[in-house]
């Protein structure tokens, strides 16, 4: 959404409704039924999050931040989990996603395991495997000699 200036949530909602109406107009003018259906689904999805989006945009405007829309597809189970967590925290889903993305990007970029740690784990696994093999051979030799 562009040109938001110092808009309130209600003003943002009006602008979002206009954008969604334009999306629907373009979809209905599309001659290809598959493309038309996809565009209508996009408009429906946009409408479903319109309140959260308006609230988030208005909050960002109040904070003086520039915003950019980001559209992405996630599994339905992830979307449901995000919505449930946002409901628990009593914040818009978009605000939760923004916070999680910000935390992920601003967090430490150190890998969970270093190369040295992975090599040490591999060495221990190899040594344990070799010890099991030797134990198994000794047990087999013992049974054969008995």
Secondary structure as UniProt FT lines:
FT   TURN            5..6
FT   HELIX           9..29
FT   HELIX           33..48
FT   HELIX           50..63
FT   HELIX           76..89
FT   HELIX           93..106
FT   HELIX           115..145
//
